[in-house]
Amino acid sequence: MAVIYKGFYKDSAGTRAIEIKNDFNKLTTVIDGIVFSGSEFSDLCIIDKSKYTTDQLERFSFLSSKVYQTNLIQESLCNCSFELVAPQVIIDKLNNVELQSDLKIEYSLGRVVYHDTWRCLEHERMALTLTIVSDTYTGTGDYFEGALDSIRDQMKDKYHFKNCYGCMYGDYSVYGQSSFGSMCCFMNQKEQYHKVTNKEEYMELEYPVRNVQEIYCCDQYEIRKKGAGYRG
């Protein structure tokens, strides 16, 4: 399954209308004829750099980093921003109905900052805006989790996300996470996950079945209870 999001890419050279294909494992987009792909916005790389001329690549900025446990160097797109709309299903808890809604994602990747022995991005930020009928909710942060937490708190008990973020079995690693798409899915051990009440019990679980995007949803979805698992 894959979906197409329409949106915009912006950098110092201007703004381009783009489409982003999401197969819920990776994101793929074409900017000025160049194909980029990655597991999240912060690791979008050119699929085959040899296909393009220096002039074609001139407008783009890249962060070079070593791929974990290899000698490979990855060049990921940076110093730019993305704006797109991802349709989401929202549960109206009062009326027990599902609503189609739009989640506007504004994702900003800063310039490269150099240190003595390493380099990183100046910032990685997002602003999320969810429109439900006539209500609008917003959240910002360095991670999808924090931005969605803010929207969830604003919705209170009126609405609930029907996606991996809002699922009973979606949680994060105690060792850290990426800004998007590194949520752990524990649907392979539902009974054990329901029993988790603290960090120690959470760490005793078997490995999750896989990592998922916060905005994905499968047929195993179950509405999340307050205080569940590691993230609560």
N, C-alpha and C positions, 0 to 999 in steps of 0.2 A: 504494500500500500504506500502511495506517495501523494502528497498534496503540493500545490503550487501557490505561493504567496506573492502577490504583487507589491512592489515597494520602490524604494529609492536608495541609491548609494551616493554618498557625498564625501568628497575630499577637497584638497586645496585647488584642484583643477576644475571643480564644479560638481553638478548633480546629474546623475543618470537614473532614468527609470529602469528597473530591473525586475526579474522574476527569480524567486528562490525556490528550488525544489527541495522538499523535505521528505525523505523516505523513513524518517524517525531513527535512522542510524547515522546519517550524514546530511549536511546541507550542501547544495550545489547551486552555483549562480554563474552567469556570464556577464562580465563588465567590459564594455568596449571590445567585444569579440574574444575576450580571454576567459577561459573556464577556470573557476576556483571551486574547491571542495574541501570540506573538513567536518569534524564531528560537532563543532560549535563555531560561533562567530569569531572567536579569538584564535582559531587555528585554520582559517581558510587559506589554502595554499594553491598555487597553480598546478594543475594536474601534470602538464608537460611543458616546462619552461622553454625547451628547445624549439617549440613550434612558433615562438613569437620573436619579433625583432626588438632591438633596444628601444626604438622609438615607441613601440606599443607598450612597453613596460615602464616608460619614463614617468608616467603620472603616479605610479603606485609606490607606497612605502612598505617595507618588510622588516619584521623582527626575526633575526636568525637565532636559532636555538638548537641544541643537540637533542636528538630523539633519545628518550630514556633507554638505557642499556644497549645502545648501538653507537656506531661511529657516524651515523647519518646526521646531516644538518637540515633542519626544516626552516623554510622561510614563510612566515605567516603574515597576512595582510594586516596593516595597522595604520594609525594616523588617519582615521576615516570614521564614518558612521553609517549605520543602516536604519531604515525605517520601513516597517512592514506591518501588515495586519494578519493575524492568525485567528481564524474562526474557532470558537470554543463552545462547549456545551456547559450551561450553568443550571444547577438544580434550584428551583424555587421551592424552598423547604416548607413554606407556609401552605402553598397550594398543591404541593407534590407533583409538579410538572417540570419538564425540561425545556430550557430556552436556548435558542441559538444566539450567540453573542460574539462580538469582535474584541480581540485583545490586540491593542496597538503596541508594538514593540519598537522602541527607539534605543539603539545600541551603539555606544561610542567607544572606540579604541584609540587611546592616546599615542603620542609619538614614542620613539625608543629613547630610553634613558640609560646612559652608560655609567657603570661603576668600575671599580678596579679590575675585577676578574669576571664580571657577569653583566648582563643587560636585561632590561625588563621594559614593560610598557609604563608610561607615565600614569595612566589610569585605564580602567575598564569599567564602564558604568552603563546602566540601563534605566530607562523610564518606561513603565508599563501603564497603560490606560485601558480600563475595561468599561465598556458601555453596555448596560442592561436596561433595555426599554428606554426610560427617560433618566435613569441614574448613571452617574459616571464616578468611577473609583480609580485612584492613581496610587502608584507605588514606585519608589526609586531605590537604587542600591548598587552594590558591586556584584551581587549574586541574584539570580532569579528567585531563590528562596526568600531572601529578605524583602524584595519588591512584592512578591506574591503574599508574603505574610502580612504586609501592610494593607493590601487590598482585602485579604480575608478578614482582618480585624475591623475594617470599615464596613464590610458587609454584615458583620456580626452573625446572627442566626437566621438572617433573611435568605441568603443564597449560599450555595456551595459549589466549588469547582468539580466538574466531572472530568478529571484528567489524572495523570499520575501524581501530581502534586496533591490533589484532593483525595487520593486513594488510601485506603487503610494500609496497604502494603508498600507504599513508597516512602523511603527514608534515605538518610545520608550516612556516609562513612564517618566513623569517629576520627579518622586520620585526615580529613579534609575533603574538599570537593572542587569541581570546576564551577564556573559561573553559570553554566547551562549544560544540561544533558548528562550529568553524572549521578543522577538519583538511582539508588539501589531498589530493585524490585524483589520483594520477599514472598511472592505468591507461591513459591515452591515449598514454603513451610508456614502456612497460614496459622495453624494451631499454635505453633511455638511462638510466632510473632505476637499473637494476641496476648500471650502470657507475659511479655516483656514489661517490666515496670521501672527499670533503671539501666544505666550505661553498662554495668557489669553483665547483666542478663542479655543485653543486646549484643555484646561482644561474644557471647557464647553461641550465638546462632551460626548455622552453616553459611557458606557463601551465598549471596543472593543469586537468583537465576540469571540476572543480567542487569546492565545499566540502562536507564530509560530517560527520555526527555520529560521534563515537567509537564509539557503541553500534550503529551501522548495519552491515549486511553485504549485499553483492551477490554475484552469481554469478561475479564476476571475482576473488573472494577468493583470496589465496595466502598461506600462512603466512610470517610475517616472519622474516628471517634477522637474527642479531645483527650490529650494526654497520652496518646498511643505511642509506643515505640521510643526511639531515641530522641527524635525531634519534637515529640509532643503534639 
